[in-house]
Amino acid sequence: MTYRMRAAFVTALITAAGLGVSAAPASAKAPAAPCAPESTVHETLPNGTVWDLCWRMDERAGLILENVSVAYATNPEAVQVLQSIRLAQLNVPYDSGDTEYNDLTDYGFGGGDLETLKSEDCKGGSARTGSDGSAEPRRRKVLCVSAERSGLAYRLHSYDFPEGAEEPTETIYSKQGHDLVLRAISKVGWYEYVTEYRLQDDGAISARLGATGDLSPGNYYNADQGWPIGKGARDFSAMHYHSAFWRVDFNLAGKGKEIVEQYDTRTDGQGEMAAKLTTSHQTIAKEGSFTKANQRWWRLASPSSKNADRHRRSYELVTEGGDKYEGHPETQPDVTFTNGHACEMFATGNADPECPRRQTILDFTSNNEDLKDPIMWVRVGFHHVPRDEDQSPMPLHWQGFDLLPRDFTAQNPLTPDGRKDVNGQPR
């Protein structure tokens, strides 16, 4: 018996503390994204950063962002970052081995499973109306757009020595950051999932999947595979995995064909006070899957687009400690790089007839093609061991990753006037 039926009474309570967006400074302008006005997000954050993008809903993938570009008050010309970013699967196997779901390809985050937003779901923001992505689309309020405080962006207590001065000049630079937040909610069975993208005013992008709703009332096992959430040693709610995949297609400066590089740091002898560390990198030339190791990270660099310092623009993948589900080979790699093929849209359960025999990301790499214009597939896992506090509704828990700009601009795009001459080793 399946418990992916629509629950009758659960409503996720998701409150996004937001603030209004400010008018764009005259110096920071981004061109409108190439999509219909109702599918365009053009927002200026309080620090002057302008994000432009298109959004749409897909019946299975849910919220998709496309043609994402950014401009800054200090770098007013808009530069494209992403061609698209989307969820590519949510694999949910239960520890009993008797139950497993692929929520995107079996059910979908759009269409009938996409929730119509209520006022509490988009507090401080605006709920956008658009197609829900179903075969016979309905127009509803399905996307929350808000600008939210992100906390301290930087703080510097500076001691400067003007020429001829006997005492230093002290200045404190401090700035609060803000994020442009795009959020959609999907209800699959008893769970309610929050697809969220946070576009930060320093150019970073956070992709997150939140889970709330209710624990499945039909999945209770023993102490080895569940956690007691009823009175005493009874009612062992089932432990299970959430292996979430994202499909990321960069298009840095609209040029594409990014170069994938892997960086590794290792100890290399001893210095006067501590061990020496050496960082080396290699270019990933072929399609393939990769796993994290201590002090390992990846970046995608433009082969031709450079910042004002003549350094190649790039974005770095920053992943947190996601649990690895070892029951399937395709849920074990942390990141997979493939060439872009239109029929390769889902990391598992990819059933497009244009892609015969290409069901998973491992199939996508089986031809060992030269990597020419990479798609990055990111997996982040979470082993959900229920707790008493998950009843009810279940508090939101998150999994995801960050895309961090590396040399995208020559300086911090939020640099204050008093630090604009600091570029390279101070003389």
Summary of the structure (lengths in Angstrom):
residues: 427
radius of gyration: 23.2
end to end distance: 71.4
largest distance: 82.0
contacts: 1386
relative contact order: 0.16
helix: 7%
strand: 48%
